[in-house]
Amino acid sequence: MTNDEKDIKNNGTEAEDAEKLRKERDEYLDGWKRAKADLINYKKEEVQRLENFAKFSNEVLIAELLTILDSFELGLSVVAENDPARKGMELIKSQLEEILRKNGLERIHVKRGDPLDTNLEEAVGEVNAAEPPGTIAEEVSSGYKLHGRVIRPARVKISTG
């Protein structure tokens, strides 16, 4: 075999080897790009998960504080308007509400005559009322959302018409 024949044979092999190496390089590069994108997505998901954890980590404490808020409302309903203790109770209640509001708590507003929204309200009874049948006649206890998520539905009575 002459040197020219060897060069042609080697060039063919070298070209094949170079093409094989390019394909291999491209595979590795694509794999690296996918791994990098996966890592970026994982970091974003982890940040979101940690933000949600921080938002709702105090949910149990806030739910327990709602019983104190309910007690204040019950106490205020039986204390006379001119009772000196009423002003102090209202002040403490408003301070508690403000702290809870700053921590993401919002009250679910219920209006008489509105249709029942089972995502926000829980029907606990029926009453004969002037409102159309199947609509809210009265609120039994307040409902609350924490950062947009219901932690306690409003308890309501439904009108029978």
C-alpha positions as CSV (number, residue, x, y, z in Angstrom):
1,M,0.0,0.0,0.0
2,T,1.4,3.4,-0.9
3,N,1.6,6.4,1.3
4,D,-1.2,8.0,-0.7
5,E,-3.5,5.1,-0.2
6,K,-2.7,5.1,3.6
7,D,-3.5,8.8,3.8
8,I,-6.8,8.3,2.1
9,K,-7.7,5.4,4.3
10,N,-6.6,7.3,7.4
11,N,-8.4,10.5,6.3
12,G,-11.6,8.4,5.9
13,T,-11.1,7.0,9.4
14,E,-10.1,10.3,10.9
15,A,-13.2,12.0,9.4
16,E,-15.4,9.2,10.8
17,D,-13.7,9.6,14.2
18,A,-14.1,13.3,14.1
19,E,-17.8,13.0,13.3
20,K,-18.2,10.4,16.1
21,L,-16.5,12.8,18.5
22,R,-18.7,15.7,17.4
23,K,-21.8,13.6,18.0
24,E,-20.5,12.5,21.4
25,R,-19.6,16.1,22.3
26,D,-23.1,17.3,21.3
27,E,-24.7,14.6,23.4
28,Y,-22.7,15.6,26.4
29,L,-23.4,19.3,25.8
30,D,-27.2,18.6,25.5
31,G,-27.1,16.5,28.7
32,W,-25.2,19.3,30.5
33,K,-27.8,21.9,29.3
34,R,-30.7,19.7,30.5
35,A,-29.0,19.1,33.8
36,K,-28.4,22.9,34.2
37,A,-32.1,23.7,33.3
38,D,-33.2,21.0,35.8
39,L,-31.1,22.5,38.5
40,I,-32.5,26.0,37.8
41,N,-36.1,24.7,37.9
42,Y,-35.3,22.8,41.1
43,K,-34.0,26.0,42.8
44,K,-37.1,27.9,41.8
45,E,-39.4,25.2,43.1
46,E,-37.4,25.0,46.3
47,V,-37.7,28.7,46.9
48,Q,-41.4,28.6,46.3
49,R,-41.8,25.6,48.7
50,L,-39.8,27.5,51.4
51,E,-41.9,30.6,50.9
52,N,-45.1,28.6,51.3
53,F,-43.7,26.9,54.3
54,A,-42.9,30.3,55.9
55,K,-46.4,31.6,55.0
56,F,-48.2,28.7,56.6
57,S,-45.9,27.6,59.3
58,N,-47.9,29.6,61.9
59,E,-51.3,28.3,60.7
60,V,-51.9,26.2,63.8
61,L,-51.0,29.0,66.1
62,I,-53.3,31.5,64.3
63,A,-56.1,28.9,64.2
64,E,-55.8,28.6,68.0
65,L,-55.7,32.4,68.4
66,L,-59.1,32.5,66.6
67,T,-60.7,31.0,69.6
68,I,-59.5,33.9,71.7
69,L,-60.9,36.3,69.1
70,D,-64.2,34.5,69.2
71,S,-64.2,34.8,73.0
72,F,-63.7,38.5,72.7
73,E,-66.6,38.8,70.3
74,L,-68.8,36.7,72.6
75,G,-67.7,38.8,75.6
76,L,-68.4,42.1,73.8
77,S,-71.9,40.8,72.8
78,V,-72.9,40.5,76.4
79,V,-71.2,43.6,77.8
80,A,-73.3,46.8,78.0
81,E,-72.3,49.7,75.7
82,N,-71.7,52.0,78.7
83,D,-69.7,49.4,80.7
84,P,-66.1,50.8,81.3
85,A,-64.6,47.3,80.6
86,R,-66.0,47.4,77.0
87,K,-63.5,49.9,75.8
88,G,-60.6,47.8,77.1
89,M,-62.0,44.7,75.5
90,E,-62.5,46.4,72.2
91,L,-58.9,47.7,72.3
92,I,-57.4,44.3,73.0
93,K,-59.6,42.7,70.3
94,S,-58.5,45.3,67.7
95,Q,-54.8,44.8,68.6
96,L,-55.2,41.0,68.3
97,E,-57.0,41.5,64.9
98,E,-54.2,43.8,63.7
99,I,-51.5,41.3,64.6
100,L,-53.4,38.5,62.9
101,R,-54.0,40.7,59.8
102,K,-50.2,41.5,59.6
103,N,-49.6,37.8,59.5
104,G,-51.9,37.2,56.5
105,L,-55.2,36.5,58.2
106,E,-58.3,37.9,56.6
107,R,-62.0,37.5,57.6
108,I,-64.4,35.9,55.2
109,H,-67.2,38.5,54.6
110,V,-70.7,37.0,54.6
111,K,-73.8,38.9,53.5
112,R,-77.4,38.0,54.0
113,G,-79.1,37.0,50.8
114,D,-75.9,35.9,49.1
115,P,-75.9,32.3,47.7
116,L,-73.9,29.7,49.8
117,D,-70.3,29.4,48.6
118,T,-69.2,26.0,49.9
119,N,-65.5,26.9,49.3
120,L,-65.8,29.7,52.0
121,E,-68.9,28.8,54.0
122,E,-70.4,25.9,55.9
123,A,-74.1,25.5,56.3
124,V,-74.9,24.5,59.9
125,G,-78.7,24.9,59.8
126,E,-81.7,26.3,58.2
127,V,-84.1,29.1,59.3
128,N,-87.3,30.5,58.0
129,A,-86.3,33.9,56.8
130,A,-87.3,36.6,54.2
131,E,-84.2,35.8,52.0
132,P,-84.7,33.6,49.0
133,P,-84.4,29.8,49.7
134,G,-80.9,28.5,49.7
135,T,-79.3,31.8,50.4
136,I,-77.5,33.0,53.6
137,A,-79.9,34.0,56.3
138,E,-77.4,34.6,59.2
139,E,-73.8,34.1,60.2
140,V,-73.3,31.8,63.1
141,S,-69.5,32.2,63.4
142,S,-66.9,34.0,61.4
143,G,-64.7,32.3,58.8
144,Y,-61.0,33.2,58.0
145,K,-58.4,32.8,55.3
146,L,-54.7,32.7,55.8
147,H,-52.8,34.1,52.7
148,G,-55.9,33.3,50.6
149,R,-56.3,29.7,51.9
150,V,-59.4,29.0,54.0
151,I,-58.4,27.8,57.5
152,R,-61.9,28.1,59.0
153,P,-65.0,28.4,56.9
154,A,-67.7,30.8,57.9
155,R,-70.6,28.9,59.6
156,V,-74.0,30.1,58.4
157,K,-77.7,29.3,58.5
158,I,-79.5,29.0,55.2
159,S,-82.9,30.5,54.5
160,T,-85.8,28.2,53.7
161,G,-87.8,31.1,52.2
